[in-house]
Amino acid sequence: MLELDRRDAGCGHTCAVLDRYVDAELAGHNARARFGGVAVHLERCPACRADHDGLIATTRRTRC
């Protein structure tokens, strides 16, 4: 059973800001510091982590 972590942003918020989180990561910014609750959530949620990884891969392929 997963423990409740009050820092965890949850699936809804993570999904809402995932594009900005990925943009920050790819720009070399500290996305973890800027979106701490999202970073915690991505460590704990396999579904959101898969969305994150897919968005990273897609963004890298489509950038010039």
PDB file of N, CA, C and O in Angstrom:
ATOM      1  N   MET A   1       0.835  -1.187   0.000  1.00  0.00           N
ATOM      2  CA  MET A   1       0.000   0.000   0.000  1.00  0.00           C
ATOM      3  C   MET A   1       0.879   1.250   0.000  1.00  0.00           C
ATOM      4  O   MET A   1       1.836   1.340   0.769  1.00  0.00           O
ATOM      5  N   LEU A   2       0.554   2.206  -0.859  1.00  0.00           N
ATOM      6  CA  LEU A   2       1.312   3.451  -0.925  1.00  0.00           C
ATOM      7  C   LEU A   2       0.936   4.364   0.226  1.00  0.00           C
ATOM      8  O   LEU A   2      -0.237   4.496   0.574  1.00  0.00           O
ATOM      9  N   GLU A   3       1.940   4.988   0.808  1.00  0.00           N
ATOM     10  CA  GLU A   3       1.683   5.979   1.844  1.00  0.00           C
ATOM     11  C   GLU A   3       1.244   7.281   1.194  1.00  0.00           C
ATOM     12  O   GLU A   3       1.657   7.604   0.081  1.00  0.00           O
ATOM     13  N   LEU A   4       0.410   8.018   1.895  1.00  0.00           N
ATOM     14  CA  LEU A   4      -0.006   9.331   1.420  1.00  0.00           C
ATOM     15  C   LEU A   4       1.164  10.294   1.557  1.00  0.00           C
ATOM     16  O   LEU A   4       1.763  10.401   2.627  1.00  0.00           O
ATOM     17  N   ASP A   5       1.480  10.975   0.507  1.00  0.00           N
ATOM     18  CA  ASP A   5       2.537  11.991   0.522  1.00  0.00           C
ATOM     19  C   ASP A   5       1.888  13.308   0.145  1.00  0.00           C
ATOM     20  O   ASP A   5       1.457  13.487  -0.994  1.00  0.00           O
ATOM     21  N   ARG A   6       1.816  14.212   1.074  1.00  0.00           N
ATOM     22  CA  ARG A   6       1.132  15.487   0.847  1.00  0.00           C
ATOM     23  C   ARG A   6       1.784  16.317  -0.259  1.00  0.00           C
ATOM     24  O   ARG A   6       1.159  17.229  -0.800  1.00  0.00           O
ATOM     25  N   ARG A   7       3.023  16.008  -0.592  1.00  0.00           N
ATOM     26  CA  ARG A   7       3.698  16.736  -1.672  1.00  0.00           C
ATOM     27  C   ARG A   7       3.253  16.258  -3.048  1.00  0.00           C
ATOM     28  O   ARG A   7       3.459  16.958  -4.039  1.00  0.00           O
ATOM     29  N   ASP A   8       2.646  15.075  -3.124  1.00  0.00           N
ATOM     30  CA  ASP A   8       2.223  14.474  -4.390  1.00  0.00           C
ATOM     31  C   ASP A   8       1.113  15.311  -5.018  1.00  0.00           C
ATOM     32  O   ASP A   8       0.061  15.510  -4.410  1.00  0.00           O
ATOM     33  N   ALA A   9       1.347  15.796  -6.229  1.00  0.00           N
ATOM     34  CA  ALA A   9       0.388  16.672  -6.914  1.00  0.00           C
ATOM     35  C   ALA A   9      -0.849  15.930  -7.409  1.00  0.00           C
ATOM     36  O   ALA A   9      -1.873  16.562  -7.668  1.00  0.00           O
ATOM     37  N   GLY A  10      -0.785  14.629  -7.545  1.00  0.00           N
ATOM     38  CA  GLY A  10      -1.917  13.856  -8.041  1.00  0.00           C
ATOM     39  C   GLY A  10      -1.953  13.813  -9.559  1.00  0.00           C
ATOM     40  O   GLY A  10      -1.290  14.595 -10.240  1.00  0.00           O
ATOM     41  N   CYS A  11      -2.743  12.883 -10.069  1.00  0.00           N
ATOM     42  CA  CYS A  11      -2.824  12.680 -11.518  1.00  0.00           C
ATOM     43  C   CYS A  11      -3.405  13.889 -12.250  1.00  0.00           C
ATOM     44  O   CYS A  11      -2.891  14.283 -13.296  1.00  0.00           O
ATOM     45  N   GLY A  12      -4.460  14.471 -11.715  1.00  0.00           N
ATOM     46  CA  GLY A  12      -5.124  15.579 -12.407  1.00  0.00           C
ATOM     47  C   GLY A  12      -4.218  16.771 -12.618  1.00  0.00           C
ATOM     48  O   GLY A  12      -4.107  17.288 -13.730  1.00  0.00           O
ATOM     49  N   HIS A  13      -3.566  17.210 -11.546  1.00  0.00           N
ATOM     50  CA  HIS A  13      -2.679  18.371 -11.664  1.00  0.00           C
ATOM     51  C   HIS A  13      -1.467  18.031 -12.527  1.00  0.00           C
ATOM     52  O   HIS A  13      -1.040  18.840 -13.351  1.00  0.00           O
ATOM     53  N   THR A  14      -0.918  16.845 -12.338  1.00  0.00           N
ATOM     54  CA  THR A  14       0.245  16.436 -13.129  1.00  0.00           C
ATOM     55  C   THR A  14      -0.086  16.459 -14.616  1.00  0.00           C
ATOM     56  O   THR A  14       0.696  16.964 -15.421  1.00  0.00           O
ATOM     57  N   CYS A  15      -1.223  15.923 -14.976  1.00  0.00           N
ATOM     58  CA  CYS A  15      -1.651  15.921 -16.382  1.00  0.00           C
ATOM     59  C   CYS A  15      -1.814  17.346 -16.903  1.00  0.00           C
ATOM     60  O   CYS A  15      -1.467  17.638 -18.048  1.00  0.00           O
ATOM     61  N   ALA A  16      -2.339  18.224 -16.064  1.00  0.00           N
ATOM     62  CA  ALA A  16      -2.601  19.609 -16.487  1.00  0.00           C
ATOM     63  C   ALA A  16      -1.329  20.399 -16.761  1.00  0.00           C
ATOM     64  O   ALA A  16      -1.332  21.305 -17.595  1.00  0.00           O
ATOM     65  N   VAL A  17      -0.242  20.069 -16.070  1.00  0.00           N
ATOM     66  CA  VAL A  17       0.992  20.855 -16.228  1.00  0.00           C
ATOM     67  C   VAL A  17       2.135  20.054 -16.838  1.00  0.00           C
ATOM     68  O   VAL A  17       3.260  20.546 -16.915  1.00  0.00           O
ATOM     69  N   LEU A  18       1.860  18.825 -17.272  1.00  0.00           N
ATOM     70  CA  LEU A  18       2.933  17.959 -17.757  1.00  0.00           C
ATOM     71  C   LEU A  18       3.688  18.563 -18.932  1.00  0.00           C
ATOM     72  O   LEU A  18       4.905  18.400 -19.025  1.00  0.00           O
ATOM     73  N   ASP A  19       3.000  19.254 -19.825  1.00  0.00           N
ATOM     74  CA  ASP A  19       3.692  19.871 -20.960  1.00  0.00           C
ATOM     75  C   ASP A  19       4.689  20.923 -20.488  1.00  0.00           C
ATOM     76  O   ASP A  19       5.788  21.021 -21.034  1.00  0.00           O
ATOM     77  N   ARG A  20       4.322  21.700 -19.491  1.00  0.00           N
ATOM     78  CA  ARG A  20       5.238  22.720 -18.959  1.00  0.00           C
ATOM     79  C   ARG A  20       6.407  22.081 -18.210  1.00  0.00           C
ATOM     80  O   ARG A  20       7.534  22.571 -18.274  1.00  0.00           O
ATOM     81  N   TYR A  21       6.137  20.996 -17.506  1.00  0.00           N
ATOM     82  CA  TYR A  21       7.184  20.266 -16.795  1.00  0.00           C
ATOM     83  C   TYR A  21       8.221  19.745 -17.796  1.00  0.00           C
ATOM     84  O   TYR A  21       9.424  19.911 -17.596  1.00  0.00           O
ATOM     85  N   VAL A  22       7.746  19.121 -18.862  1.00  0.00           N
ATOM     86  CA  VAL A  22       8.637  18.577 -19.893  1.00  0.00           C
ATOM     87  C   VAL A  22       9.396  19.701 -20.596  1.00  0.00           C
ATOM     88  O   VAL A  22      10.595  19.571 -20.841  1.00  0.00           O
ATOM     89  N   ASP A  23       8.723  20.796 -20.921  1.00  0.00           N
ATOM     90  CA  ASP A  23       9.409  21.937 -21.541  1.00  0.00           C
ATOM     91  C   ASP A  23      10.539  22.439 -20.650  1.00  0.00           C
ATOM     92  O   ASP A  23      11.629  22.741 -21.138  1.00  0.00           O
ATOM     93  N   ALA A  24      10.286  22.529 -19.352  1.00  0.00           N
ATOM     94  CA  ALA A  24      11.317  22.983 -18.412  1.00  0.00           C
ATOM     95  C   ALA A  24      12.489  22.009 -18.391  1.00  0.00           C
ATOM     96  O   ALA A  24      13.646  22.427 -18.416  1.00  0.00           O
ATOM     97  N   GLU A  25      12.192  20.717 -18.346  1.00  0.00           N
ATOM     98  CA  GLU A  25      13.259  19.706 -18.367  1.00  0.00           C
ATOM     99  C   GLU A  25      14.113  19.824 -19.624  1.00  0.00           C
ATOM    100  O   GLU A  25      15.342  19.858 -19.549  1.00  0.00           O
ATOM    101  N   LEU A  26      13.457  19.886 -20.773  1.00  0.00           N
ATOM    102  CA  LEU A  26      14.186  19.916 -22.041  1.00  0.00           C
ATOM    103  C   LEU A  26      14.952  21.220 -22.245  1.00  0.00           C
ATOM    104  O   LEU A  26      15.921  21.256 -23.002  1.00  0.00           O
ATOM    105  N   ALA A  27      14.528  22.286 -21.578  1.00  0.00           N
ATOM    106  CA  ALA A  27      15.233  23.565 -21.660  1.00  0.00           C
ATOM    107  C   ALA A  27      16.403  23.623 -20.681  1.00  0.00           C
ATOM    108  O   ALA A  27      17.138  24.610 -20.644  1.00  0.00           O
ATOM    109  N   GLY A  28      16.575  22.564 -19.888  1.00  0.00           N
ATOM    110  CA  GLY A  28      17.684  22.515 -18.942  1.00  0.00           C
ATOM    111  C   GLY A  28      17.391  23.172 -17.606  1.00  0.00           C
ATOM    112  O   GLY A  28      18.299  23.374 -16.799  1.00  0.00           O
ATOM    113  N   HIS A  29      16.126  23.507 -17.366  1.00  0.00           N
ATOM    114  CA  HIS A  29      15.742  24.110 -16.090  1.00  0.00           C
ATOM    115  C   HIS A  29      15.510  23.008 -15.062  1.00  0.00           C
ATOM    116  O   HIS A  29      15.342  21.841 -15.413  1.00  0.00           O
ATOM    117  N   ASN A  30      15.503  23.390 -13.799  1.00  0.00           N
ATOM    118  CA  ASN A  30      15.263  22.441 -12.723  1.00  0.00           C
ATOM    119  C   ASN A  30      13.756  22.262 -12.547  1.00  0.00           C
ATOM    120  O   ASN A  30      13.138  22.927 -11.715  1.00  0.00           O
ATOM    121  N   ALA A  31      13.176  21.369 -13.327  1.00  0.00           N
ATOM    122  CA  ALA A  31      11.731  21.135 -13.288  1.00  0.00           C
ATOM    123  C   ALA A  31      11.302  20.614 -11.927  1.00  0.00           C
ATOM    124  O   ALA A  31      10.204  20.924 -11.465  1.00  0.00           O
ATOM    125  N   ARG A  32      12.147  19.832 -11.284  1.00  0.00           N
ATOM    126  CA  ARG A  32      11.831  19.288  -9.961  1.00  0.00           C
ATOM    127  C   ARG A  32      11.632  20.411  -8.949  1.00  0.00           C
ATOM    128  O   ARG A  32      10.714  20.349  -8.132  1.00  0.00           O
ATOM    129  N   ALA A  33      12.474  21.428  -8.994  1.00  0.00           N
ATOM    130  CA  ALA A  33      12.339  22.548  -8.055  1.00  0.00           C
ATOM    131  C   ALA A  33      11.105  23.384  -8.380  1.00  0.00           C
ATOM    132  O   ALA A  33      10.421  23.870  -7.479  1.00  0.00           O
ATOM    133  N   ARG A  34      10.829  23.544  -9.648  1.00  0.00           N
ATOM    134  CA  ARG A  34       9.712  24.387 -10.086  1.00  0.00           C
ATOM    135  C   ARG A  34       8.360  23.696  -9.928  1.00  0.00           C
ATOM    136  O   ARG A  34       7.357  24.346  -9.630  1.00  0.00           O
ATOM    137  N   PHE A  35       8.335  22.390 -10.126  1.00  0.00           N
ATOM    138  CA  PHE A  35       7.105  21.594 -10.065  1.00  0.00           C
ATOM    139  C   PHE A  35       7.314  20.417  -9.109  1.00  0.00           C
ATOM    140  O   PHE A  35       7.188  19.258  -9.504  1.00  0.00           O
ATOM    141  N   GLY A  36       7.629  20.719  -7.868  1.00  0.00           N
ATOM    142  CA  GLY A  36       7.977  19.683  -6.891  1.00  0.00           C
ATOM    143  C   GLY A  36       6.932  18.601  -6.726  1.00  0.00           C
ATOM    144  O   GLY A  36       7.262  17.415  -6.693  1.00  0.00           O
ATOM    145  N   GLY A  37       5.667  18.999  -6.622  1.00  0.00           N
ATOM    146  CA  GLY A  37       4.599  18.022  -6.443  1.00  0.00           C
ATOM    147  C   GLY A  37       4.439  17.103  -7.632  1.00  0.00           C
ATOM    148  O   GLY A  37       4.079  15.935  -7.483  1.00  0.00           O
ATOM    149  N   VAL A  38       4.704  17.627  -8.807  1.00  0.00           N
ATOM    150  CA  VAL A  38       4.635  16.821 -10.030  1.00  0.00           C
ATOM    151  C   VAL A  38       5.780  15.814 -10.035  1.00  0.00           C
ATOM    152  O   VAL A  38       5.579  14.648 -10.373  1.00  0.00           O
ATOM    153  N   ALA A  39       6.972  16.252  -9.664  1.00  0.00           N
ATOM    154  CA  ALA A  39       8.122  15.348  -9.623  1.00  0.00           C
ATOM    155  C   ALA A  39       7.870  14.197  -8.652  1.00  0.00           C
ATOM    156  O   ALA A  39       8.172  13.043  -8.957  1.00  0.00           O
ATOM    157  N   VAL A  40       7.317  14.516  -7.486  1.00  0.00           N
ATOM    158  CA  VAL A  40       6.989  13.473  -6.511  1.00  0.00           C
ATOM    159  C   VAL A  40       5.972  12.509  -7.115  1.00  0.00           C
ATOM    160  O   VAL A  40       6.111  11.293  -6.986  1.00  0.00           O
ATOM    161  N   HIS A  41       4.965  13.045  -7.763  1.00  0.00           N
ATOM    162  CA  HIS A  41       3.933  12.192  -8.352  1.00  0.00           C
ATOM    163  C   HIS A  41       4.510  11.289  -9.437  1.00  0.00           C
ATOM    164  O   HIS A  41       4.166  10.109  -9.503  1.00  0.00           O
ATOM    165  N   LEU A  42       5.371  11.820 -10.280  1.00  0.00           N
ATOM    166  CA  LEU A  42       5.949  11.013 -11.355  1.00  0.00           C
ATOM    167  C   LEU A  42       6.780   9.857 -10.814  1.00  0.00           C
ATOM    168  O   LEU A  42       6.892   8.817 -11.463  1.00  0.00           O
ATOM    169  N   GLU A  43       7.361  10.029  -9.637  1.00  0.00           N
ATOM    170  CA  GLU A  43       8.120   8.941  -9.016  1.00  0.00           C
ATOM    171  C   GLU A  43       7.202   7.821  -8.541  1.00  0.00           C
ATOM    172  O   GLU A  43       7.625   6.670  -8.438  1.00  0.00           O
ATOM    173  N   ARG A  44       5.950   8.154  -8.254  1.00  0.00           N
ATOM    174  CA  ARG A  44       5.035   7.215  -7.614  1.00  0.00           C
ATOM    175  C   ARG A  44       3.979   6.623  -8.543  1.00  0.00           C
ATOM    176  O   ARG A  44       3.405   5.580  -8.230  1.00  0.00           O
ATOM    177  N   CYS A  45       3.713   7.261  -9.670  1.00  0.00           N
ATOM    178  CA  CYS A  45       2.596   6.849 -10.530  1.00  0.00           C
ATOM    179  C   CYS A  45       3.108   6.337 -11.879  1.00  0.00           C
ATOM    180  O   CYS A  45       3.548   7.133 -12.709  1.00  0.00           O
ATOM    181  N   PRO A  46       3.058   5.034 -12.107  1.00  0.00           N
ATOM    182  CA  PRO A  46       3.546   4.485 -13.377  1.00  0.00           C
ATOM    183  C   PRO A  46       2.805   5.026 -14.603  1.00  0.00           C
ATOM    184  O   PRO A  46       3.417   5.215 -15.654  1.00  0.00           O
ATOM    185  N   ALA A  47       1.513   5.274 -14.487  1.00  0.00           N
ATOM    186  CA  ALA A  47       0.745   5.766 -15.641  1.00  0.00           C
ATOM    187  C   ALA A  47       1.178   7.171 -16.032  1.00  0.00           C
ATOM    188  O   ALA A  47       1.380   7.449 -17.214  1.00  0.00           O
ATOM    189  N   CYS A  48       1.323   8.051 -15.061  1.00  0.00           N
ATOM    190  CA  CYS A  48       1.756   9.424 -15.362  1.00  0.00           C
ATOM    191  C   CYS A  48       3.208   9.449 -15.821  1.00  0.00           C
ATOM    192  O   CYS A  48       3.579  10.253 -16.676  1.00  0.00           O
ATOM    193  N   ARG A  49       4.028   8.569 -15.252  1.00  0.00           N
ATOM    194  CA  ARG A  49       5.425   8.489 -15.681  1.00  0.00           C
ATOM    195  C   ARG A  49       5.500   8.038 -17.137  1.00  0.00           C
ATOM    196  O   ARG A  49       6.338   8.528 -17.895  1.00  0.00           O
ATOM    197  N   ALA A  50       4.637   7.114 -17.528  1.00  0.00           N
ATOM    198  CA  ALA A  50       4.602   6.667 -18.929  1.00  0.00           C
ATOM    199  C   ALA A  50       4.183   7.816 -19.842  1.00  0.00           C
ATOM    200  O   ALA A  50       4.747   7.987 -20.923  1.00  0.00           O
ATOM    201  N   ASP A  51       3.198   8.602 -19.413  1.00  0.00           N
ATOM    202  CA  ASP A  51       2.797   9.782 -20.197  1.00  0.00           C
ATOM    203  C   ASP A  51       3.961  10.756 -20.318  1.00  0.00           C
ATOM    204  O   ASP A  51       4.210  11.300 -21.394  1.00  0.00           O
ATOM    205  N   HIS A  52       4.670  10.974 -19.223  1.00  0.00           N
ATOM    206  CA  HIS A  52       5.839  11.867 -19.204  1.00  0.00           C
ATOM    207  C   HIS A  52       6.897  11.380 -20.189  1.00  0.00           C
ATOM    208  O   HIS A  52       7.401  12.148 -21.009  1.00  0.00           O
ATOM    209  N   ASP A  53       7.223  10.101 -20.095  1.00  0.00           N
ATOM    210  CA  ASP A  53       8.262   9.545 -20.966  1.00  0.00           C
ATOM    211  C   ASP A  53       7.855   9.628 -22.434  1.00  0.00           C
ATOM    212  O   ASP A  53       8.687   9.915 -23.294  1.00  0.00           O
ATOM    213  N   GLY A  54       6.588   9.381 -22.719  1.00  0.00           N
ATOM    214  CA  GLY A  54       6.095   9.493 -24.088  1.00  0.00           C
ATOM    215  C   GLY A  54       6.146  10.916 -24.603  1.00  0.00           C
ATOM    216  O   GLY A  54       6.493  11.150 -25.761  1.00  0.00           O
ATOM    217  N   LEU A  55       5.804  11.869 -23.750  1.00  0.00           N
ATOM    218  CA  LEU A  55       5.844  13.274 -24.152  1.00  0.00           C
ATOM    219  C   LEU A  55       7.277  13.736 -24.387  1.00  0.00           C
ATOM    220  O   LEU A  55       7.541  14.491 -25.323  1.00  0.00           O
ATOM    221  N   ILE A  56       8.194  13.290 -23.549  1.00  0.00           N
ATOM    222  CA  ILE A  56       9.621  13.604 -23.748  1.00  0.00           C
ATOM    223  C   ILE A  56      10.069  13.074 -25.111  1.00  0.00           C
ATOM    224  O   ILE A  56      10.679  13.801 -25.895  1.00  0.00           O
ATOM    225  N   ALA A  57       9.767  11.813 -25.387  1.00  0.00           N
ATOM    226  CA  ALA A  57      10.205  11.191 -26.644  1.00  0.00           C
ATOM    227  C   ALA A  57       9.597  11.896 -27.850  1.00  0.00           C
ATOM    228  O   ALA A  57      10.296  12.168 -28.826  1.00  0.00           O
ATOM    229  N   THR A  58       8.320  12.191 -27.790  1.00  0.00           N
ATOM    230  CA  THR A  58       7.646  12.862 -28.905  1.00  0.00           C
ATOM    231  C   THR A  58       8.202  14.257 -29.124  1.00  0.00           C
ATOM    232  O   THR A  58       8.444  14.660 -30.261  1.00  0.00           O
ATOM    233  N   THR A  59       8.402  14.987 -28.056  1.00  0.00           N
ATOM    234  CA  THR A  59       8.916  16.357 -28.164  1.00  0.00           C
ATOM    235  C   THR A  59      10.318  16.358 -28.749  1.00  0.00           C
ATOM    236  O   THR A  59      10.640  17.199 -29.588  1.00  0.00           O
ATOM    237  N   ARG A  60      11.149  15.428 -28.318  1.00  0.00           N
ATOM    238  CA  ARG A  60      12.514  15.346 -28.859  1.00  0.00           C
ATOM    239  C   ARG A  60      12.501  15.018 -30.351  1.00  0.00           C
ATOM    240  O   ARG A  60      13.312  15.551 -31.108  1.00  0.00           O
ATOM    241  N   ARG A  61      11.597  14.155 -30.772  1.00  0.00           N
ATOM    242  CA  ARG A  61      11.524  13.773 -32.192  1.00  0.00           C
ATOM    243  C   ARG A  61      11.023  14.907 -33.070  1.00  0.00           C
ATOM    244  O   ARG A  61      11.407  15.004 -34.236  1.00  0.00           O
ATOM    245  N   THR A  62      10.174  15.761 -32.527  1.00  0.00           N
ATOM    246  CA  THR A  62       9.542  16.788 -33.359  1.00  0.00           C
ATOM    247  C   THR A  62      10.235  18.139 -33.305  1.00  0.00           C
ATOM    248  O   THR A  62       9.903  19.031 -34.085  1.00  0.00           O
ATOM    249  N   ARG A  63      11.185  18.306 -32.404  1.00  0.00           N
ATOM    250  CA  ARG A  63      11.913  19.582 -32.348  1.00  0.00           C
ATOM    251  C   ARG A  63      12.977  19.623 -33.425  1.00  0.00           C
ATOM    252  O   ARG A  63      13.574  18.602 -33.766  1.00  0.00           O
ATOM    253  N   CYS A  64      13.208  20.803 -33.954  1.00  0.00           N
ATOM    254  CA  CYS A  64      14.230  20.990 -34.999  1.00  0.00           C
ATOM    255  C   CYS A  64      15.591  21.173 -34.384  1.00  0.00           C
ATOM    256  O   CYS A  64      16.576  21.343 -35.102  1.00  0.00           O
TER     257      CYS A  64
END
